[in-house]
């Protein structure tokens, strides 16, 4: 399970780092936001994280951490679809809020779940090693966005994150439903 969760986390980290690294540029180039509005939408991601993180953690404690992870990735996918296809500023901002909600609901529940998988005597080291891997691989996302946006468009680059999050959602769904049977 830990290796499968690592794959899911790599996908989420990749989407998060690429989304965050290029959100203001995406909004200015693809959605014609002013620099101030793009910066405000970017700042809202962090405000949303402050609210969503604790709520997702509590929900994961109450029902199922993996199930909340499935829902979080599905919400982020939906938000990306809204953001990419938005025809006006209001819909684009709603898309940003939805993506941020999904992407920031993921870490508290999945890190808590991962910690529970590790032996007590190596828990911190195991989590640290896994976090190094998913953060390291995710750090290539801004390069991916830059290359795809230069050759094609930011919309196509952001659409690629739908695929990443789809893989994560599928992996988590398999883990969740296999644990219930």
C-alpha positions, 0 to 999 in steps of 0.5 A: 500500500505504501508504494501505491500511495507514493505513486498517488502522492507523486501525482498529486504533488506534481499537479500541486506544484505545477498549478501553484507555480503557474496559476497567476500566469495561467490566469493572465494569459489564458483567462485575461485576468489583470495582474492584481486579480491573478495575484488575488486568486493566487493568494486565495489558494493559501486562505483556502488551505488554512480552512480546508486542511483542518476540516479535511483532517477531521473528516478523515478521522471521522470516516476514512482518510483514503476515501477523503483522499479519493474525494479530494482528488476528484474535487481537484479534477472537477475544479481543473475542468471548471478552470480550464473551460471557464468563459469568464472571470467569475467561473475561473475564480470558482474553478480556482477555489475548487481546485485549491479545495481538492488539492489542499484537502489531500495532504492532511488525510493522506499523511496521517494515513501513511504514518499509520502504515509505517513501523513506529520505530522508523515512522518519521524517517519513512515519511521523510523519505517518501516526502522527499520522493514526491516533492522531488518528482513534483518539482519537475512540474513547473518545467513541464508547464513551461515546456507545454505552454511554450509549445502549445498552451497553458490550458493544455499543460493544466489539462495534463494535471487532470490525468495526474490526479485521475491516476491518484484518484484511481489508485486511492479508490482501489486501495479504499475499496479493496480495504473494505472487501 
